[in-house]
C-alpha cells in the first residue's frame, strides 16, 4: 500500500503546483474513485471544483500530481476514467470547500453539500441530522441522533445514497472538528 499524499494542502504556491484535480462525469463516479484510491492506500480529498473546471458533477478529487500516471492506471483498471485531469496551475484554480460550519455556542453544526449534522459540543451527542431528500435520510437520522459522535457507525456504512455520502463527509469533518488538537 502506498501513502503518497498525507498532508492537507497548504497555501504555499509550490505545493499548489504539486496538486491536481480528477474531474468525473457524475457524483457516483467520484464516490467510487475515492473509495478505490483510498482502498489502495492513496490519501485523496473530495472537494468542490473551482468554477473554471466545473464539468459533470459538483465534486472533484484532489490528488498528488506527481502520482498522476499510477492513479490514472489504477482508475483505468477499475473502469473509472475521469473526464479530465487538471493540474493546479494558478491561484484561481482553488477548490471550493464542501464544508460550512456554524457555532451555536453549545452546539456545532457542520454542513457538507446538502446534509447537516449538529452536535452538542460538551457531550459530542448528535442532536440533529437534516437536509437532503434521499430515502435513507430518516433512517440515518434514527441511527445517529441521540448517540455520541464517536460511537455511531459511519454514515457511509449505513447509507446508500448521495445524501448518505454527503452526511459521511460532514460526519468526518465533525470528527475532525471535535477531536483534541
C-alpha positions in Angstrom: 0.0 0.0 0.0 1.2 3.5 -0.8 0.7 6.6 1.1 1.8 9.5 -1.1 -0.4 12.4 -0.1 -0.8 12.8 3.6 -0.7 16.5 4.4 -3.6 18.8 3.9 -2.9 21.3 1.1 -1.3 24.5 2.2 -1.4 27.9 0.6 2.2 27.6 -0.4 2.4 28.1 -4.2 5.0 25.4 -4.6 2.6 22.9 -3.1 -0.3 24.1 -5.2 1.7 23.1 -8.3 2.0 19.6 -6.9 -1.7 19.0 -6.9 -4.2 18.1 -9.5 -8.0 17.5 -9.8 -9.7 14.5 -11.2 -12.9 15.6 -12.9 -15.7 13.0 -13.3 -19.0 12.9 -15.1 -21.1 12.3 -12.1 -21.0 12.0 -8.3 -21.3 8.3 -8.3 -18.0 8.0 -10.2 -16.4 10.4 -7.7 -17.5 8.3 -4.8 -16.3 5.1 -6.5 -13.0 6.6 -7.4 -12.4 8.0 -3.9 -13.2 4.5 -2.5 -10.9 2.8 -4.9 -8.0 5.2 -4.3 -8.3 5.0 -0.6 -8.6 1.3 -0.7 -5.2 1.2 -2.4 -3.6 3.5 0.2 -3.9 6.9 -1.5 -4.9 9.8 0.7 -7.1 12.0 -1.5 -9.6 14.6 -0.8 -13.1 15.2 -2.3 -13.6 18.9 -2.9 -15.9 21.2 -4.8 -14.4 22.1 -8.2 -13.1 25.6 -8.9 -15.6 27.4 -11.2 -13.1 27.3 -14.1 -13.2 23.5 -14.3 -16.8 22.7 -13.4 -18.0 19.9 -15.7 -20.1 16.9 -15.0 -20.8 16.9 -11.2 -20.1 19.2 -8.3 -17.3 17.2 -6.9 -13.6 16.7 -7.8 -10.9 14.6 -6.3 -7.7 16.4 -5.3 -4.6 14.2 -5.7 -0.8 14.5 -5.7 0.1 15.4 -9.3 3.4 13.6 -9.2 1.4 10.3 -8.9 -0.7 11.1 -11.9 0.3 8.1 -14.0 -0.1 5.5 -11.3 -3.5 6.9 -10.2 -4.7 7.1 -13.9 -3.6 3.4 -14.3 -5.4 2.3 -11.2 -8.6 4.2 -12.1 -8.5 2.8 -15.7 -8.1 -0.7 -14.4 -11.2 -0.1 -12.2 -13.2 1.3 -15.1 -13.2 4.8 -13.6 -11.5 7.0 -16.0 -12.0 10.7 -15.2 -13.3 13.2 -17.8 -10.2 15.3 -17.2 -7.1 15.6 -15.1 -6.3 19.2 -14.3 -3.1 20.4 -12.7 -3.4 23.3 -10.3 -1.6 26.0 -12.2 -2.9 29.2 -10.9 -4.3 31.0 -7.9 -7.8 30.9 -9.4 -7.9 27.1 -9.5 -8.7 26.7 -5.9 -11.1 24.0 -4.9 -14.3 25.1 -3.1 -14.5 23.7 0.4 -17.5 21.5 0.7 -17.9 22.3 4.4 -19.6 25.0 6.2 -19.8 25.2 9.9 -21.8 27.2 12.3 -21.0 27.5 16.0 -24.2 27.9 18.0 -22.4 28.2 21.4 -23.2 24.9 23.0 -23.8 23.2 19.6 -21.7 22.9 16.4 -23.3 22.3 13.0 -21.3 21.1 10.0 -22.8 21.1 6.5 -21.4 19.1 3.6 -23.3 19.7 0.3 -26.9 19.4 1.3 -26.5 17.4 4.5 -26.0 18.8 8.0 -25.0 17.2 11.3 -25.3 19.1 14.6 -23.5 18.0 17.8 -23.7 19.2 21.4 -20.1 20.2 22.0 -19.7 19.2 25.6 -21.1 15.7 25.2 -20.5 15.1 21.5 -24.0 13.8 21.3 -25.5 14.1 17.8 -28.7 16.2 18.2 -29.8 16.6 14.6 -29.3 15.3 11.1 -31.0 17.3 8.4 -31.0 18.0 4.7 -31.2 16.0 1.5 -34.2 14.4 0.1 -32.9 10.9 -0.2 -35.0 8.0 1.1 -32.4 6.9 3.6 -32.1 10.2 5.5 -34.8 9.3 8.0 -33.1 6.0 8.7 -29.7 7.7 9.0 -31.1 10.2 11.5 -32.7 7.4 13.5 -29.4 5.6 13.7 -27.3 8.6 14.7 -29.4 11.2 16.6 -29.1 10.8 20.4 -25.8 8.9 20.2 -22.2 10.0 20.8 -20.3 11.1 17.7 -17.5 8.6 18.3 -19.8 5.7 18.9 -22.0 5.7 15.8 -21.4 3.8 12.6 -20.1 5.7 9.7 -23.0 7.2 7.6 -21.2 5.7 4.6 -21.5 2.2 6.1 -25.3 2.5 6.7 -26.3 5.0 4.0 -26.7 4.1 0.3 -27.4 7.4 -1.4 -25.7 10.6 -2.3 -27.2 12.1 0.9 -25.5 9.3 2.9 -22.2 10.1 1.2 -22.6 13.8 1.9 -23.5 13.1 5.5 -20.4 10.9 5.8 -18.3 13.8 4.7 -20.0 16.1 7.3 -19.5 13.4 9.9 -15.8 13.1 9.1 -15.4 16.9 9.3 -17.3 17.0 12.6 -15.0 14.3 14.0 -12.0 16.3 12.9 -13.5 19.5 14.5 -14.3 17.7 17.8 -11.0 15.8 18.1 -8.5 17.2 20.5 -5.7 19.0 18.7 
